[in-house]
Every structure is written in structure tokens, then in C-alpha cells.
């Protein structure tokens, strides 16, 4: 995959159910943007499954896959959260939360059995989701006076850039996004035009 792209989920996946020796493991996968959103989803699932024994999960955030967390929620160390996280890695997705809700069936599964069950449930949840590729983009704003309009428009056309917003007054302003790998080249093109101010903006 290109360095300016990553895999994530289009929308929350379908609920899945895996059964092992009477225990039920409900699997869920969600696209997420931040930890606050993750907490909301966990609170909602705990309300929906208030009779469950464990709500184990793992998440990965960041277009560079840089942040993650795995939580065993009372299961033996590394028997739940890490197997779930392992599936996030196997599917190579980020900006994703996977939760496995367990209802205890009366028979202990042992650490090996738990690892297998949580891994399988996480795998099923991700298989029941639509995985998409997203491009990492850099956004810019350019400011220029109206007489430079033709030069600016020519560069936008050459680079096949669709403006996000545009204001054409005496002082003109255009915002646009380009693939991260193209951003330096585009910045230099506009920067070379006398009278055009270009700056990076947060999306």
C-alpha cells in the first residue's frame, strides 16, 4: 500500500456470534476517530449487554497506525485484548475499534481456549465489516489577487485539483486537498508564483 493510504471500515460491521462450551462471544467492529468516541461505544455496548461478564476490546488509531490499546476487562492477562488486537493487525486496519462481549456459559475455557475464542470472534467481526482504503491528504489555502486568477486556475487544472471552497472577490481565496505524496510538489508550484500566498491548513 502507498505510504499515504490506510485501511479502515466504511461503517460499523454486523454483529457476530461465536459459541464455545456454552459461552457466547458477540463481536463488533466500528470505524472510530478518537478515544472519546470509543468510550461512547463501549458505554452503549455495556448498557445493551448489561448481563454480560466481560466487554473486551482493542483499538487502533492514526493514519500511521501509531496508537493502540488492548483491554482484557477481567479476563486472564493477554487472553482477550491482545488476540483481538492481533486481528486488527492481521486485517491491517486503523481508526477501528473491535469489541467482544462475553456471556459466561458455566464452563471455564482456560487461557488457550480464551485466546482462541476472542481471536475467532474478532476475526468474524472484521470479516462481517466492509474494509475500505482511505488516502491521507494535506489541505492548503491559497490567497491571491484577482489578476492572478488564470495562473492559479492553470495550476489547479494541471494537477487535477478540485477546490473545496473558493471566494472570488478583489482578494481571492481557495482551499483544496491533495494526496500527501503530492503535497510538496503542489506547494512548490504555487509558492513560485509571485503574489500567491499558500499555507497548510488543518482539516
N, C-alpha and C positions, 0 to 999 in steps of 0.2 A: 504494500500500500504506500502511496505517496506520503511524504512527510507532512503534508498539510491536509491530511484527511484522517478520519477516525470512524469506527463503527459504533452505532448506538441503536436504541429502539425507536421505532416510529411512534408507538403508543403502548399503553400497558398491555401486557400479554394476557391470554386466557388463564383462568385459574386451573391448576392441575392437581391431581390427587394421586399419591403413591401410598400403597399399604404394605406394611411389613409386620408380621406377627401381632396383628391387632392394632398396632399404632397406625395413625393416619398422618400423612405429611402433605399439607396443602402448600403448593408452590406458587409464587407470584413474582413477576418481573415488571419493573416500572422504569420509564425514562425519567431521570431527575436532573435538576440543575444545581442544587445546593443542599447543605445539611438541614436547613430549616424545612425544606420540602420533604426530605427523608423522614424527619421526626413526625411531620403531619401524617404521612402514610403509615408509619409504624403505630401511631396513636389510633388511627382509624382501624387498622387490622386487629389491634388488641381489643377494641370495642366490639368489632364484628365477631371475633373468636374469643370472647371473654372466658369461655370454659376450657380453652386450650392450656397445655402445660408449658410450652416453650414457643417463643417467637424469635427464631434465629435468623440472622441476616448477614449479608456482606454487600458493600457498595464500592464503586469505583467512580471517581470524578476527575475531570480535567481532560482537555483535548489531547494532552500528552500522557494520559493515564497516570498522572502523578500522585493522586490522593486515593487512599482506600482504607477501609476498615472492615474487620470481621468480628462478629459477636456471637458467642456460644449461648448466651442467655440461660445460664444454669446447667447446660449440658457439660459433660467432661471436657476439659481443655482441648481445644483444637479438633473436637469431634463433629462440630456443626458449622461454625462460621468459616473456618479455613476450607473445608470441602466445597462450600458454596462459593467462596472467593475463587477457588480453583476453577470453577466453571465459568466465572466472569473472564478469567484469563484464557481458558480454552476456547471460548467464543470470541475472544479479543474485543470485548465491548467496554465502553466507558460511558460516563453520565448515566449509569444504570444501578438500580437497587434490586437485589433479589432477596425475598423473604420466604422462609419455610416455617410454617406454623405446624406444631406437632401436638396431636392428641395422643396421650399415652394409652396403650391398649392392654396394660397389665403384665406384659412380658418384657423383661429387660433385653435389650438388643446387644449390649456390650459395646465397647468403643469401636471395634471394627464394623459392627453392624450399623452403628450410628453414622459413621463416616460414609459408608456405602449408601445408606438411606438419604442422608442430606445431599450427597453428591448427585444421586439419581433424581431427587426431587428438583434440585436447582437446574439440572440439565433439562428436565422435562419443561420447566417454566420458561427457560430460554428458547427451547425448541418450539414452544407454543407462541412465541413472540415474533414480530416482523423486524428483522435487523436491517438497518439502512446505513449507507455511507454518507457522512457529512464532511463538508470541506471547511477547513479553518480559514477564515477570511480576515483581512485587515481593512478597516474603514478609514477613509480620508475625507477631509473637507477642503475644497479649493475656493479661494476668494480672488476675484479679478474684476477689472473694469470692463464695461460693455464692449469697447472696441476690440478686446482680445477674444471675443466670443468664438470667432471662426477657428482660431488656433486651438482653443480649448476643445471645441467640438471635434476637430480633426483627430486629436489625440485619443479622445474617448472612442471614436469610431475605429481607429486603427487597432486599439486594444480591446475592442468589442465589449466596452463597459456600458452598462445601463445605469444611469444616475438613479439614486434612491430618492433624493429631493433636489429641487432646483428653484432658485429665485433669480429672475432676470430683471433687475432694476438698473440704475446707473452703476451701482456696485452689485456684482453678481456673486452668487454662492451656489455651489453644487456639492452634494455628498454622494459618495459611492463606495462600494466594497469590491475588493479583488482577492483572488487566491493569495494566501500568504507567500507562496513561492514566487508570485509575480510582483509582489508589493514594492520591492526595492527598485525594479526596473521602471515601474509606473511612476513612483515617487520622483526618480531622477528626470524622467521626461518632462513632468510638469515643473520641476524645480529649475530646469534650464530655461524656461520661458520667462523673460523679464516681465515683471508686473503680475505674475501669478504667485499667490501665496498658497502653499499646500501644507496641511498639518494632519497628523494621525488623530483619530478620534476613537473613544471607547464606544463599542457597540452597545 
